[in-house]
Amino acid sequence: MNTGFAQQQRSEVQTKSSLAIRYYNAKDFEKAAPLLKEVYELTRNSTYFRYYINSLISLNEFAEAESELQREIKKQKTPRPEYYVHLGQVYKSQNRNEEALLMFQDAISKIPANRGAYLTTANSFLGWGEYGLARDTYLKGRATLPEESFNYELARSHLYLRDYTNMMEEYLNLLREDEKHLARVQSSLSSAMRLDIDDGLRDQFRGQVLKRIQAEPRIIGYNRLLIWFFLQEKKFSSALRQSVALDKRTGAEDGQIAQLGDMALRNKEYAQAQKAYEYLMDKGEETPYFSQAYARNIHAKYMEYTNEGGGNLEQGQALATDFENGLLYLSIGPATLNLVREYAHLLAFYLDDTEKAITVLEKGEKVPQLKPEELGLLKTEMADIYVYADDPWEAMLIYSQVIEANKKNSLGDEVKLKKAKLGYYMGNFSWAKAQLDVLKASTSKLTANDAMELSMLIGNNLNLDTTAVPLTMFAKADLRFFQNKSDEAMTILDGLAELYPYHSLVDNILFRKAKIEIDNQNYAMAAEYLQTIVTDFSYDLLGDDALYLLAEIYNYHLGQEEKAKELYKQMLTSYPGSVFTEESREKYRELRKVYPDKEPENKEGLFMRAIEEAEF
């Protein structure tokens, strides 16, 4: 064939097929049908033919559809069962149900004895929404071809039929066959569980998997699937218990347990994270994960203390001892700089030992060949400590050094924000606002958002009064809050609210009070302050901040995940441009898996689409 002609023909087919599919998807079947037929005759691709037949059915041109199918069937030297499936669908569309059933049965009886033919025929049934007949096709394939189990395909058809018991059996059979199918099974079960309205599938899942574990203890895949399930449910204690039991059998679960600890830590399940790390440490220094677990365990204790127990001096001193011993054992180096910074922060902001904190940071700065960003993080913490110690000029000097050395990375902008905030704390409002206005163009969304909020806070409140007294008081409260002196900050805020009850700072005062109550673990009171902002000041600058923080409190501290899900969803609809939108979307999706939205009744198409979307 002439090469130029062949290329021209391919181009023609591509253009017509693209146009045909566009019409088909738009349900413009009158325009789609002739183009689909033409593309099919050029390519002999059966997908285009099925779309063509469906277009004719949608146009109620049943006689033509039947005629086209009969013509194609007569051309075939070897029967192609999927065409009989299409013809059965034409009959069914006319309520000729008995003829349709006979044609469907005829299709199944004509399937050649090979896996591909069974898959093609079953896919035809699935394409027409005939899930029961697809299941029957796979079952016949299993009986005809003993070497082919069709476990995965059968599980899918049972899912479409919402026969969760048999779906689970097929997935578990697939795992029995080979554990390499685990990821595939997990992905499919995630799809199914998104649609589990009343937790029936979850309860059933536990029961079926546990029965399999008891009946076939040698199949490790069942245990791994159960651990995965507990992690989806965020039941870290159960997941860890199963992981430890499995590790005692295989001796090869260190990586999984380390990941479990990290996942628990991200979800603020500090106790379970520590148990995971301590289990790895108890295995001895020879285990490859020992040093990592040791460091992560101290980090988990620090996160727990600073987020939940920052007022207990004895705990803080015990944690300081853990840091000291940990850094002695692990040594101060590039891999432990995060521990160095956390240790220094603990010493200064919680134990009021700024001198020792600075000594610790100076040891970190002596590590050879530190990158500018690594050194910058240590120096930034040192500057923060000078702010804590009421030495703003030394802090300002160090911030400037970090900015100069980190012009090409995000740390530079983060420290510019800290420097501008320090100016704000000191009452240099005009200078601070000028710095903040430049930072509003930062590449970091979070830095830009914080800069914009503080700039607007200054701009909105400095120009409204003949004096800067309210803003000065508020900045002083912010400084005390930064210094971890919450009681002093609250006293200043209370005084400000009493002196200026109708000032434009009211929502800011409520927000700062909420942050202080969170620090003091008074989550219910914090939620009240934030709810007032969401209700009365949603239009204002802090509306999205308050809503997101309120969702976080319900999610992580008040144990009301359903309420948190509603608030994350509200973030997506009320503040689509917020810096918190992506995090809200991610957490909303996570909570939907646990608390799925009610599925519309009698909407089979929506059910199927949800299954498909859940797999991506």
C-alpha positions as CSV (number, residue, x, y, z in Angstrom):
1,M,0.0,0.0,0.0
2,N,1.2,3.5,-0.8
3,T,2.6,5.0,2.5
4,G,1.1,8.4,1.9
5,F,-2.3,6.9,1.2
6,A,-2.1,4.8,4.4
7,Q,-1.2,7.9,6.5
8,Q,-4.1,9.8,4.9
9,Q,-6.5,7.0,5.7
10,R,-5.3,6.8,9.3
11,S,-5.7,10.5,9.7
12,E,-9.3,10.3,8.3
13,V,-10.2,7.4,10.7
14,Q,-8.8,9.3,13.6
15,T,-10.8,12.5,12.7
16,K,-14.0,10.6,12.2
17,S,-13.7,8.4,15.3
18,S,-12.9,11.5,17.5
19,L,-16.0,13.3,16.1
20,A,-18.2,10.1,16.5
21,I,-17.2,9.6,20.1
22,R,-17.8,13.3,20.8
23,Y,-21.3,13.0,19.4
24,Y,-21.9,9.8,21.2
25,N,-20.8,11.2,24.6
26,A,-23.1,14.2,24.0
27,K,-25.9,11.7,23.3
28,D,-26.4,13.2,19.8
29,F,-27.0,9.7,18.4
30,E,-28.4,10.8,15.1
31,K,-25.0,12.3,14.2
32,A,-23.0,9.6,16.0
33,A,-24.6,6.5,14.4
34,P,-23.5,7.0,10.7
35,L,-20.0,8.0,11.7
36,L,-19.6,5.1,14.1
37,K,-20.7,2.7,11.4
38,E,-18.2,4.2,8.9
39,V,-15.4,4.0,11.5
40,Y,-16.3,0.4,12.3
41,E,-16.2,-0.6,8.6
42,L,-12.8,1.0,8.2
43,T,-11.3,-0.4,11.4
44,R,-13.4,-3.5,12.2
45,N,-13.0,-2.5,15.8
46,S,-15.9,-4.1,17.7
47,T,-16.1,-1.3,20.3
48,Y,-17.2,1.1,17.6
49,F,-19.8,-1.4,16.5
50,R,-21.2,-1.7,20.0
51,Y,-21.5,2.1,20.2
52,Y,-23.2,2.1,16.9
53,I,-25.8,-0.5,18.0
54,N,-26.4,1.4,21.2
55,S,-26.9,4.6,19.2
56,L,-29.6,2.8,17.1
57,I,-31.3,1.4,20.2
58,S,-31.3,4.9,21.7
59,L,-33.0,6.2,18.5
60,N,-35.5,3.3,18.7
61,E,-34.3,2.0,15.4
62,F,-34.6,-1.6,16.5
63,A,-35.2,-3.1,13.1
64,E,-32.0,-1.5,11.7
65,A,-30.0,-2.6,14.7
66,E,-31.3,-6.2,14.4
67,S,-30.6,-6.2,10.7
68,E,-27.0,-4.9,11.1
69,L,-26.3,-7.5,13.7
70,Q,-27.8,-10.4,11.7
71,R,-25.6,-9.2,8.7
72,E,-22.5,-9.2,10.8
73,I,-23.2,-12.6,12.4
74,K,-23.7,-14.2,8.9
75,K,-20.3,-12.8,7.9
76,Q,-18.5,-14.6,10.7
77,K,-16.9,-18.0,9.9
78,T,-16.4,-18.6,13.6
79,P,-19.3,-17.3,15.8
80,R,-18.3,-14.3,18.0
81,P,-20.5,-14.5,21.1
82,E,-20.4,-10.8,21.8
83,Y,-22.5,-10.1,18.7
84,Y,-25.2,-12.4,20.1
85,V,-25.0,-10.4,23.4
86,H,-25.6,-7.2,21.4
87,L,-28.6,-8.8,19.6
88,G,-30.0,-10.0,22.9
89,Q,-29.8,-6.4,24.1
90,V,-31.7,-5.2,21.1
91,Y,-34.5,-7.7,21.9
92,K,-34.5,-6.6,25.6
93,S,-34.8,-3.0,24.6
94,Q,-38.1,-3.9,22.9
95,N,-39.3,-5.9,26.0
96,R,-38.8,-9.1,24.0
97,N,-37.4,-10.6,27.2
98,E,-37.7,-14.3,26.4
99,E,-36.0,-13.9,23.0
100,A,-33.3,-11.8,24.7
101,L,-32.7,-14.4,27.3
102,L,-32.4,-17.1,24.7
103,M,-29.9,-15.0,22.7
104,F,-27.9,-14.4,25.9
105,Q,-27.8,-18.1,26.7
106,D,-26.8,-18.8,23.1
107,A,-24.0,-16.3,23.4
108,I,-22.6,-18.1,26.4
109,S,-22.9,-21.5,24.8
110,K,-20.9,-20.3,21.8
111,I,-17.8,-19.1,23.7
112,P,-14.7,-20.9,22.5
113,A,-12.6,-22.7,25.1
114,N,-10.1,-20.0,25.8
115,R,-9.7,-17.3,28.5
116,G,-9.7,-14.3,26.1
117,A,-13.1,-15.3,24.6
118,Y,-14.7,-15.6,28.0
119,L,-13.3,-12.2,29.0
120,T,-14.6,-10.6,25.8
121,T,-18.1,-12.1,26.2
122,A,-18.3,-11.1,29.8
123,N,-17.1,-7.6,29.0
124,S,-19.9,-7.3,26.5
125,F,-22.4,-8.2,29.2
126,L,-20.8,-5.7,31.6
127,G,-21.0,-3.0,28.9
128,W,-24.8,-3.5,28.7
129,G,-25.1,-3.6,32.5
130,E,-25.9,-7.4,32.5
131,Y,-23.8,-8.1,35.6
132,G,-25.5,-11.4,36.5
133,L,-24.9,-12.8,33.0
134,A,-21.2,-11.6,33.2
135,R,-20.9,-13.6,36.4
136,D,-22.5,-16.6,34.8
137,T,-20.0,-16.3,31.9
138,Y,-17.0,-16.3,34.3
139,L,-18.5,-19.3,36.2
140,K,-18.8,-21.3,33.0
141,G,-15.3,-20.3,32.1
142,R,-14.1,-21.6,35.4
143,A,-15.9,-24.9,34.8
144,T,-14.7,-25.2,31.2
145,L,-11.1,-24.1,31.9
146,P,-10.0,-25.6,35.2
147,E,-6.6,-23.9,35.0
148,E,-8.4,-20.5,35.0
149,S,-10.0,-19.3,38.2
150,F,-11.4,-16.0,37.1
151,N,-11.3,-14.9,40.8
152,Y,-10.7,-11.3,40.2
153,E,-13.3,-11.0,37.4
154,L,-15.9,-12.8,39.4
155,A,-15.2,-10.6,42.4
156,R,-15.8,-7.6,40.2
157,S,-19.1,-8.9,38.9
158,H,-20.2,-9.7,42.5
159,L,-19.3,-6.1,43.4
160,Y,-21.6,-4.8,40.6
161,L,-24.3,-7.1,41.9
162,R,-23.6,-5.9,45.5
163,D,-23.1,-9.5,46.5
164,Y,-20.4,-8.7,49.0
165,T,-20.1,-12.1,50.6
166,N,-19.2,-13.8,47.3
167,M,-17.1,-10.8,46.3
168,M,-15.0,-11.3,49.4
169,E,-14.7,-15.0,48.9
170,E,-13.3,-14.5,45.4
171,Y,-10.8,-11.9,46.5
172,L,-9.6,-14.1,49.4
173,N,-9.3,-17.0,46.9
174,L,-7.2,-14.8,44.7
175,L,-4.9,-14.1,47.7
176,R,-4.7,-17.8,48.4
177,E,-3.6,-18.3,44.9
178,D,-0.7,-15.7,45.1
179,E,0.0,-12.9,47.5
180,K,1.3,-10.8,44.7
181,H,-2.4,-9.9,44.1
182,L,-2.6,-8.1,47.4
183,A,-2.3,-4.5,46.1
184,R,-4.9,-5.3,43.4
185,V,-7.3,-6.7,46.0
186,Q,-6.7,-3.7,48.3
187,S,-7.5,-1.2,45.5
188,S,-10.7,-3.0,44.6
189,L,-11.8,-3.3,48.2
190,S,-11.2,0.4,48.7
191,S,-13.7,1.0,45.8
192,A,-16.3,-1.2,47.4
193,M,-15.9,0.3,50.9
194,R,-16.4,3.8,49.6
195,L,-20.0,2.7,48.8
196,D,-20.5,0.8,52.1
197,I,-23.4,2.8,53.5
198,D,-24.2,0.9,56.7
199,D,-20.8,-0.6,57.5
200,G,-22.2,-4.0,56.4
201,L,-19.2,-4.8,54.2
202,R,-16.7,-3.7,56.8
203,D,-18.3,-6.0,59.4
204,Q,-18.5,-8.8,56.9
205,F,-14.9,-8.3,55.8
206,R,-13.6,-8.7,59.3
207,G,-15.6,-11.9,59.8
208,Q,-14.6,-13.5,56.6
209,V,-10.9,-12.6,56.8
210,L,-10.6,-13.8,60.4
211,K,-12.3,-17.2,59.5
212,R,-9.8,-17.6,56.7
213,I,-6.8,-16.8,59.0
214,Q,-8.0,-19.4,61.4
215,A,-8.8,-22.0,58.7
216,E,-5.6,-21.4,56.6
217,P,-3.0,-19.9,58.9
218,R,-0.2,-20.6,56.3
219,I,-1.7,-18.0,53.9
220,I,0.1,-14.8,55.0
221,G,-1.8,-12.7,52.5
222,Y,-4.9,-12.9,54.7
223,N,-3.0,-11.3,57.6
224,R,-1.6,-8.6,55.5
225,L,-5.0,-7.8,54.1
226,L,-6.4,-7.5,57.7
227,I,-3.6,-5.2,58.7
228,W,-4.3,-3.1,55.7
229,F,-8.0,-2.9,56.6
230,F,-7.2,-1.8,60.2
231,L,-5.0,0.9,58.8
232,Q,-7.8,2.1,56.5
233,E,-10.0,2.3,59.6
234,K,-7.2,4.1,61.5
235,K,-7.3,1.4,64.1
236,F,-3.6,1.6,64.7
237,S,-3.6,-0.5,67.9
238,S,-5.3,-3.5,66.1
239,A,-3.0,-3.0,63.1
240,L,0.1,-3.0,65.3
241,R,-1.0,-6.0,67.2
242,Q,-1.5,-8.0,64.0
243,S,1.8,-6.7,62.5
244,V,3.7,-7.8,65.6
245,A,2.1,-11.2,65.6
246,L,3.0,-11.6,61.9
247,D,6.5,-10.4,62.5
248,K,7.0,-13.1,65.1
249,R,6.1,-15.6,62.4
250,T,8.0,-14.2,59.4
251,G,10.7,-11.9,61.0
252,A,10.3,-9.7,58.0
253,E,7.8,-7.0,59.0
254,D,10.2,-4.3,60.2
255,G,9.5,-2.0,57.2
256,Q,5.7,-2.4,57.6
257,I,5.9,-1.7,61.3
258,A,8.0,1.4,60.7
259,Q,5.5,2.7,58.1
260,L,2.7,2.0,60.6
261,G,4.4,4.1,63.2
262,D,4.9,6.9,60.7
263,M,1.2,6.7,59.7
264,A,0.0,6.7,63.3
265,L,2.3,9.8,64.0
266,R,0.8,11.7,61.0
267,N,-2.6,10.9,62.4
268,K,-1.6,12.2,65.9
269,E,-1.9,8.7,67.4
270,Y,1.3,9.3,69.4
271,A,1.0,6.4,71.8
272,Q,0.6,3.9,69.0
273,A,3.5,5.4,67.0
274,Q,5.7,5.1,70.0
275,K,4.7,1.4,70.6
276,A,5.6,0.7,66.9
277,Y,9.0,2.3,67.2
278,E,9.7,0.7,70.6
279,Y,8.9,-2.7,69.2
280,L,11.6,-2.2,66.5
281,M,14.0,-0.9,69.1
282,D,13.4,-4.0,71.3
283,K,14.6,-6.2,68.5
284,G,18.1,-4.9,69.1
285,E,20.7,-2.6,67.6
286,E,21.4,-5.1,64.8
287,T,18.0,-4.5,63.2
288,P,18.4,-2.1,60.2
289,Y,15.5,0.0,61.5
290,F,16.9,0.5,65.0
291,S,18.5,4.0,64.6
292,Q,15.5,5.2,62.6
293,A,13.1,3.9,65.2
294,Y,15.1,5.4,68.0
295,A,15.1,8.9,66.4
296,R,11.4,8.7,65.4
297,N,10.4,7.6,68.9
298,I,11.9,10.7,70.4
299,H,10.3,12.8,67.7
300,A,6.9,11.2,68.5
301,K,7.3,11.9,72.2
302,Y,8.2,15.5,71.4
303,M,5.1,15.9,69.2
304,E,2.9,14.4,71.9
305,Y,4.4,16.7,74.6
306,T,4.2,19.9,72.6
307,N,0.7,19.1,71.2
308,E,-0.9,17.5,74.3
309,G,1.2,17.8,77.4
310,G,3.2,21.0,77.2
311,G,2.3,22.1,80.7
312,N,3.8,19.2,82.6
313,L,7.3,20.2,83.8
314,E,8.3,16.7,84.9
315,Q,7.4,15.2,81.5
316,G,9.3,17.9,79.8
317,Q,12.4,17.2,81.9
318,A,12.1,13.5,81.2
319,L,11.8,14.2,77.5
320,A,14.9,16.5,77.6
321,T,16.8,13.5,79.1
322,D,15.6,11.3,76.2
323,F,16.9,13.9,73.7
324,E,20.2,14.2,75.5
325,N,20.7,10.4,75.5
326,G,19.4,10.0,72.0
327,L,21.9,12.6,70.6
328,L,24.7,11.0,72.5
329,Y,23.9,7.6,71.0
330,L,23.0,8.8,67.5
331,S,25.5,11.6,67.6
332,I,24.9,15.1,66.2
333,G,25.0,15.0,62.4
334,P,23.0,15.8,59.3
335,A,20.6,12.9,60.1
336,T,19.8,14.2,63.6
337,L,19.5,18.0,63.0
338,N,15.7,17.8,63.4
339,L,16.2,16.3,66.8
340,V,18.7,19.1,67.6
341,R,16.2,21.8,66.8
342,E,13.4,20.1,68.7
343,Y,15.6,19.6,71.7
344,A,16.6,23.3,71.7
345,H,12.9,24.4,71.3
346,L,11.9,22.2,74.2
347,L,14.6,23.6,76.4
348,A,13.8,27.2,75.7
349,F,10.1,27.4,75.2
350,Y,9.0,24.7,77.7
351,L,11.8,24.4,80.2
352,D,12.9,28.1,80.1
353,D,16.6,27.1,79.7
354,T,17.6,29.4,76.8
355,E,21.3,29.2,77.6
356,K,21.4,25.5,77.2
357,A,19.1,25.6,74.1
358,I,21.6,27.9,72.3
359,T,24.5,25.7,73.3
360,V,22.8,22.7,71.7
361,L,22.1,24.7,68.5
362,E,25.7,25.8,68.4
363,K,26.9,22.2,68.5
364,G,24.6,21.5,65.6
365,E,26.0,24.4,63.6
366,K,29.5,22.8,63.9
367,V,28.5,19.8,61.9
368,P,30.8,19.8,58.8
369,Q,29.5,20.7,55.3
370,L,26.0,21.7,56.2
371,K,23.9,22.9,53.4
372,P,22.7,26.6,53.6
373,E,19.2,25.4,54.3
374,E,20.3,23.0,57.1
375,L,22.3,25.6,58.8
376,G,19.5,28.2,58.2
377,L,17.0,26.0,60.1
378,L,19.3,25.8,63.1
379,K,20.0,29.6,63.1
380,T,16.3,30.3,62.7
381,E,15.5,28.3,65.8
382,M,18.2,30.2,67.6
383,A,16.7,33.5,66.5
384,D,13.3,32.3,67.7
385,I,14.8,31.6,71.1
386,Y,16.2,35.1,71.2
387,V,12.7,36.4,70.6
388,Y,11.5,34.2,73.5
389,A,14.3,35.7,75.6
390,D,13.1,39.3,74.8
391,D,16.3,40.0,72.8
392,P,14.7,41.2,69.5
393,W,17.8,42.9,68.1
394,E,19.9,39.7,68.3
395,A,17.0,37.8,66.7
396,M,16.7,40.4,63.9
397,L,20.4,40.1,63.1
398,I,20.3,36.3,62.9
399,Y,17.1,36.3,60.8
400,S,18.9,38.7,58.4
401,Q,21.8,36.3,58.1
402,V,19.6,33.4,57.3
403,I,17.7,35.4,54.7
404,E,21.0,36.4,53.0
405,A,22.2,32.8,52.8
406,N,18.9,31.4,51.6
407,K,17.8,33.6,48.8
408,K,17.2,30.6,46.4
409,N,15.0,28.4,48.6
410,S,11.7,28.7,50.4
411,L,13.4,29.1,53.8
412,G,14.4,32.6,52.8
413,D,10.8,33.7,52.5
414,E,9.7,31.9,55.7
415,V,12.4,33.7,57.7
416,K,11.5,37.0,56.0
417,L,8.0,36.4,57.4
418,K,9.4,35.8,60.9
419,K,11.5,39.0,60.7
420,A,8.4,41.0,59.6
421,K,6.4,39.4,62.5
422,L,9.2,40.5,64.9
423,G,8.9,44.1,63.6
424,Y,5.1,43.8,64.2
425,Y,5.7,42.5,67.8
426,M,8.0,45.5,68.4
427,G,5.3,47.9,67.2
428,N,7.1,48.9,64.0
429,F,3.8,48.4,62.1
430,S,4.5,50.4,58.9
431,W,7.9,48.8,58.4
432,A,6.4,45.3,59.1
433,K,3.5,45.9,56.6
434,A,5.9,46.9,53.9
435,Q,7.9,43.7,54.3
436,L,4.7,41.6,54.4
437,D,3.3,43.2,51.2
438,V,6.4,42.0,49.3
439,L,6.0,38.5,50.8
440,K,2.4,38.2,49.5
441,A,4.0,37.2,46.2
442,S,6.0,34.3,47.8
443,T,6.0,31.0,45.9
444,S,5.0,29.3,49.1
445,K,1.2,29.5,49.4
446,L,1.3,29.2,53.1
447,T,3.9,32.0,53.5
448,A,2.0,34.2,51.1
449,N,-1.2,33.5,52.9
450,D,0.2,34.3,56.3
451,A,1.9,37.5,55.0
452,M,-1.4,38.6,53.4
453,E,-3.3,38.0,56.6
454,L,-0.9,39.9,58.9
455,S,-0.6,42.7,56.4
456,M,-4.3,43.1,56.2
457,L,-4.6,42.9,60.0
458,I,-2.1,45.8,60.3
459,G,-3.7,47.8,57.5
460,N,-7.3,47.4,58.6
461,N,-6.6,48.2,62.2
462,L,-3.9,50.8,62.1
463,N,-5.9,53.3,60.0
464,L,-9.2,53.0,62.0
465,D,-8.0,54.7,65.2
466,T,-6.4,57.9,66.0
467,T,-4.0,55.8,68.2
468,A,-2.4,52.4,67.6
469,V,-3.1,51.3,71.2
470,P,-5.5,48.3,70.3
471,L,-3.1,47.0,67.7
472,T,-0.2,47.4,70.0
473,M,-1.9,45.4,72.7
474,F,-2.9,42.7,70.2
475,A,0.7,42.5,68.9
476,K,1.9,42.2,72.5
477,A,-0.5,39.3,73.0
478,D,0.7,37.7,69.8
479,L,4.3,38.0,71.1
480,R,3.4,36.3,74.4
481,F,1.6,33.6,72.5
482,F,4.7,33.0,70.4
483,Q,6.8,32.9,73.6
484,N,4.5,30.1,74.8
485,K,3.2,32.4,77.6
486,S,-0.4,31.6,77.0
487,D,-1.8,32.9,80.3
488,E,-0.2,36.4,79.8
489,A,-1.5,36.4,76.2
490,M,-5.0,35.6,77.3
491,T,-5.0,38.3,80.0
492,I,-4.0,40.9,77.4
493,L,-6.7,39.7,75.0
494,D,-9.3,39.8,77.7
495,G,-8.3,43.3,78.5
496,L,-8.4,44.3,74.9
497,A,-11.9,42.9,74.4
498,E,-13.1,44.7,77.5
499,L,-11.7,48.1,76.5
500,Y,-12.6,47.9,72.8
501,P,-15.7,45.6,72.6
502,Y,-16.7,46.8,69.1
503,H,-13.3,47.0,67.5
504,S,-12.6,45.4,64.2
505,L,-10.1,43.1,66.0
506,V,-13.0,41.1,67.6
507,D,-12.6,38.1,65.2
508,N,-8.8,38.1,65.6
509,I,-9.2,38.1,69.3
510,L,-11.5,35.1,69.1
511,F,-9.1,33.3,66.8
512,R,-6.1,33.9,69.1
513,K,-8.1,32.7,72.1
514,A,-9.0,29.6,70.2
515,K,-5.3,28.9,69.6
516,I,-4.5,29.4,73.2
517,E,-7.3,27.0,74.3
518,I,-5.9,24.5,71.9
519,D,-2.5,24.8,73.4
520,N,-4.1,24.2,76.8
521,Q,-6.1,21.2,75.4
522,N,-9.4,23.0,76.1
523,Y,-10.7,21.8,72.7
524,A,-14.5,22.3,73.4
525,M,-13.8,26.0,74.4
526,A,-11.6,26.5,71.3
527,A,-14.4,25.1,69.1
528,E,-16.9,27.6,70.6
529,Y,-14.6,30.5,69.7
530,L,-14.0,29.2,66.2
531,Q,-17.7,28.5,65.7
532,T,-18.5,32.2,66.6
533,I,-16.1,33.3,63.8
534,V,-17.6,30.8,61.3
535,T,-21.1,32.0,62.2
536,D,-20.6,35.7,62.6
537,F,-17.4,36.6,60.6
538,S,-17.3,34.0,57.8
539,Y,-17.0,36.9,55.3
540,D,-13.9,38.2,57.0
541,L,-10.2,37.3,56.5
542,L,-10.1,34.6,59.1
543,G,-13.2,32.8,57.9
544,D,-11.4,29.9,56.2
545,D,-8.7,29.6,58.9
546,A,-11.4,29.3,61.6
547,L,-13.4,26.8,59.6
548,Y,-10.4,24.6,58.8
549,L,-9.1,24.7,62.4
550,L,-12.6,23.8,63.6
551,A,-12.7,20.8,61.3
552,E,-9.3,19.7,62.6
553,I,-10.5,19.9,66.2
554,Y,-13.6,17.8,65.5
555,N,-11.5,15.3,63.5
556,Y,-8.6,14.9,65.9
557,H,-9.6,16.0,69.4
558,L,-13.4,15.8,69.9
559,G,-13.9,12.5,68.2
560,Q,-16.7,13.8,65.9
561,E,-15.5,12.7,62.5
562,E,-18.9,13.0,60.8
563,K,-19.0,16.7,61.9
564,A,-15.4,17.1,60.7
565,K,-16.4,15.7,57.3
566,E,-19.2,18.2,56.9
567,L,-16.8,21.1,57.8
568,Y,-14.1,19.9,55.4
569,K,-16.8,19.8,52.7
570,Q,-18.0,23.3,53.7
571,M,-14.3,24.4,53.1
572,L,-14.4,23.1,49.6
573,T,-17.7,24.9,48.7
574,S,-17.3,28.1,50.7
575,Y,-13.6,28.8,50.2
576,P,-12.4,27.1,47.0
577,G,-9.4,29.4,46.7
578,S,-8.2,28.9,50.3
579,V,-4.7,27.7,51.1
580,F,-6.4,24.9,53.1
581,T,-8.5,23.6,50.1
582,E,-6.2,20.7,49.1
583,E,-5.8,19.5,52.6
584,S,-9.5,19.7,53.2
585,R,-10.2,17.8,50.0
586,E,-7.8,15.0,51.0
587,K,-9.2,14.7,54.6
588,Y,-12.8,14.9,53.3
589,R,-12.0,11.9,51.0
590,E,-10.5,10.0,53.8
591,L,-13.5,10.5,56.0
592,R,-15.9,9.6,53.2
593,K,-14.4,6.2,53.2
594,V,-15.3,5.8,56.8
595,Y,-18.5,7.7,56.7
596,P,-19.7,7.4,53.1
597,D,-22.3,9.9,51.9
598,K,-25.7,8.2,51.3
599,E,-25.9,6.7,47.9
600,P,-28.9,7.8,45.8
601,E,-31.5,5.0,45.5
602,N,-32.1,3.4,42.2
603,K,-29.2,5.2,40.5
604,E,-27.3,2.2,39.1
605,G,-25.3,4.5,36.8
606,L,-24.1,6.6,39.7
607,F,-23.1,3.4,41.6
608,M,-21.0,2.2,38.7
609,R,-19.4,5.5,38.1
610,A,-18.5,5.8,41.8
611,I,-16.8,2.4,41.6
612,E,-14.8,3.5,38.6
613,E,-13.8,6.8,40.1
614,A,-12.8,5.2,43.4
615,E,-10.1,3.2,41.6
616,F,-8.1,6.3,40.5
